[in-house]
Amino acid sequence: MGELPNAVVKRILTKHGGGMRVSGSALEQAVAAAESYLARLAQEAQRSANDNKRKTLMDSDIESARARLG
């Protein structure tokens, strides 16, 4: 089981998927994909903060991480 709440991911999928229903297996895949992306985002943002000799992630770290991840 993932750390992201299934209900939140399902709500986002439904909202941006034109109101379509979401199967249980599709929801599991979406949760896994979202958690994977957030983990990579956090790692890239941490590198940015470390490079700038900070212990706190700032919005600029997230922005640069998003740019690097695409």
Backbone torsions as a table, in degrees:
resi	resn	phi	psi	omega
1	MET	NA	138.2	-177.2
2	GLY	-81.5	172.8	178.3
3	GLU	-86.8	-25.8	177.5
4	LEU	-76.3	137.4	177.9
5	PRO	-66.3	129.2	179.0
6	ASN	-56.0	-39.0	-176.5
7	ALA	-61.7	-38.3	-179.9
8	VAL	-67.0	-46.6	-179.6
9	VAL	-64.0	-41.8	179.2
10	LYS	-62.1	-42.3	179.3
11	ARG	-61.7	-41.9	179.1
12	ILE	-66.1	-45.1	178.3
13	LEU	-60.2	-44.2	-179.7
14	THR	-65.2	-44.0	-178.8
15	LYS	-62.0	-46.4	-175.4
16	HIS	-92.8	-2.3	179.2
17	GLY	-105.1	22.8	176.3
18	GLY	71.7	23.0	177.6
19	GLY	83.2	6.2	-179.5
20	MET	-67.2	151.9	174.9
21	ARG	-74.8	159.7	-177.0
22	VAL	-124.7	126.1	178.7
23	SER	-72.2	160.6	179.5
24	GLY	-60.2	-42.8	-178.8
25	SER	-69.8	-35.6	176.9
26	ALA	-65.5	-39.2	178.6
27	LEU	-63.4	-43.2	178.2
28	GLU	-60.2	-42.6	179.1
29	GLN	-64.5	-41.0	-179.7
30	ALA	-66.6	-40.5	178.2
31	VAL	-62.5	-45.3	179.7
32	ALA	-62.0	-42.4	-179.8
33	ALA	-65.3	-43.4	-179.7
34	ALA	-64.6	-43.0	179.5
35	GLU	-65.1	-38.5	178.0
36	SER	-62.8	-45.8	179.3
37	TYR	-62.6	-44.9	-179.4
38	LEU	-64.2	-35.1	177.7
39	ALA	-65.4	-44.9	177.9
40	ARG	-64.5	-40.2	178.2
41	LEU	-60.9	-44.7	179.9
42	ALA	-63.3	-41.0	179.6
43	GLN	-64.7	-43.8	178.6
44	GLU	-66.0	-40.9	179.0
45	ALA	-65.3	-37.6	177.5
46	GLN	-63.1	-41.3	177.4
47	ARG	-58.8	-42.7	-180.0
48	SER	-63.1	-45.4	179.2
49	ALA	-63.6	-42.9	178.6
50	ASN	-62.7	-41.6	178.6
51	ASP	-60.3	-31.0	179.8
52	ASN	-96.2	13.3	176.0
53	LYS	56.5	43.2	177.0
54	ARG	-120.6	155.0	175.7
55	LYS	-105.6	-0.1	-178.2
56	THR	-116.0	130.6	174.9
57	LEU	-75.0	130.8	179.3
58	MET	-111.8	166.9	179.3
59	ASP	-59.4	-32.9	178.6
60	SER	-65.3	-32.3	177.0
61	ASP	-66.8	-42.0	178.6
62	ILE	-66.0	-43.1	179.3
63	GLU	-61.0	-45.0	-179.7
64	SER	-69.3	-35.1	176.8
65	ALA	-64.4	-42.0	178.0
66	ARG	-62.8	-39.8	179.2
67	ALA	-65.0	-40.3	-179.4
68	ARG	-71.1	-35.3	-178.2
69	LEU	-79.0	-23.4	178.9
70	GLY	85.0	NA	NA
